[in-house]
Amino acid sequence: MGRLRWWHLPQVLPVERQLFSPEPWSERLFWSELGQVDTRHYLVALRGEDVVGYAGLCDYPDEAFVQTLAVAPHAQGEGLGTRLLDALLVEAARRGQRVVSLEVRADNDPALRLYTRHGFRRTHLRRGYYPGGVDALVLTRRS
Ligand SMILES: CC(C)(COP(=O)(O)OP(=O)(O)OC[C@H]1O[C@@H](n2cnc3c(N)ncnc32)[C@H](O)[C@@H]1OP(=O)(O)O)[C@@H](O)C(=O)NCCC(=O)NCCS
């Protein structure tokens, strides 16, 4: 696990489109995120030279926010998502954040299980937030 850098993006973008269509992040958005070095913390999981996962945290004044968490389909179910999330939570704690939030589709069972196991609890529902009218859940973890 290392820091996500701009040279990983050619591998990240196809995974992003595969996992998050119809609303994947654009290359421009990744560049913008990676450019905000003070408040963002992005990680990449590599297998050899291949990107198999990535995740990012935003450090707001009063809470940290999980911006994204992704594991390539062929590498899912092996604990990588858990390791990426653990690493983001360590970083949030290092920055003195006791509250970490995130937003997830209400129908994303694997992600919801992962977050629940890490102590995240539902605090808010944004009805019809995602394309197709799927609700968004805001989850929060307090430590
Ligand atoms: C959500 C996501 C990041 C989880 O990543 P992952 O690497 O598959 O997660 P993990 O492997 O850590 O955990 C998933 C399951 O695999 C199991 N697992 C962990 N290590 C394992 C191993 N070595 N072998 C087999 N299974 C294992 C875990 O117990 C867990 O099972 P459970 O959820 O039924 O308890 C991934 O599914 C993903 O990228 N989804 C699409 C994008 C997405 O929805 N992102 C979140 C947006 S908010």
The ligand as a Gaussian input file, in Angstrom:
#p B3LYP/6-31G(d) Opt

LIG

0 1
 C      -16.665000      -2.383000      -1.229000
 C      -15.294000      -2.905000      -1.674000
 C      -14.299000      -1.768000      -1.639000
 C      -14.835000      -4.008000      -0.714000
 O      -13.522000      -4.407000      -1.106000
 P      -12.991000      -5.901000      -0.870000
 O      -11.537000      -5.893000      -1.091000
 O      -13.800000      -6.849000      -1.636000
 O      -13.301000      -6.037000       0.694000
 P      -12.719000      -7.147000       1.672000
 O      -12.138000      -8.278000       0.922000
 O      -11.856000      -6.463000       2.651000
 O      -14.025000      -7.606000       2.403000
 C      -15.079000      -8.157000       1.628000
 C      -15.366000      -9.552000       2.088000
 O      -14.284000     -10.419000       1.802000
 C      -13.954000     -11.190000       2.961000
 N      -12.515000     -11.430000       2.983000
 C      -11.573000     -10.701000       3.582000
 N      -10.354000     -11.255000       3.412000
 C      -10.543000     -12.342000       2.641000
 C       -9.694000     -13.332000       2.092000
 N       -8.365000     -13.327000       2.300000
 N      -10.246000     -14.290000       1.310000
 C      -11.567000     -14.302000       1.097000
 N      -12.436000     -13.404000       1.594000
 C      -11.926000     -12.450000       2.372000
 C      -14.378000     -10.338000       4.103000
 O      -14.691000     -11.130000       5.248000
 C      -15.614000      -9.669000       3.552000
 O      -16.743000     -10.473000       3.699000
 P      -18.064000      -9.904000       4.350000
 O      -18.239000      -8.501000       3.815000
 O      -19.109000     -10.840000       3.900000
 O      -17.802000      -9.910000       5.812000
 C      -15.350000      -3.520000      -3.090000
 O      -16.391000      -4.461000      -3.114000
 C      -15.579000      -2.505000      -4.189000
 O      -14.648000      -1.885000      -4.694000
 N      -16.845000      -2.350000      -4.631000
 C      -17.179000      -1.459000      -5.736000
 C      -16.925000      -0.018000      -5.408000
 C      -17.658000       0.392000      -4.168000
 O      -18.824000       0.104000      -3.995000
 N      -16.972000       1.141000      -3.297000
 C      -17.550000       1.696000      -2.097000
 C      -18.254000       2.966000      -2.444000
 S      -18.884000       3.762000      -1.013000

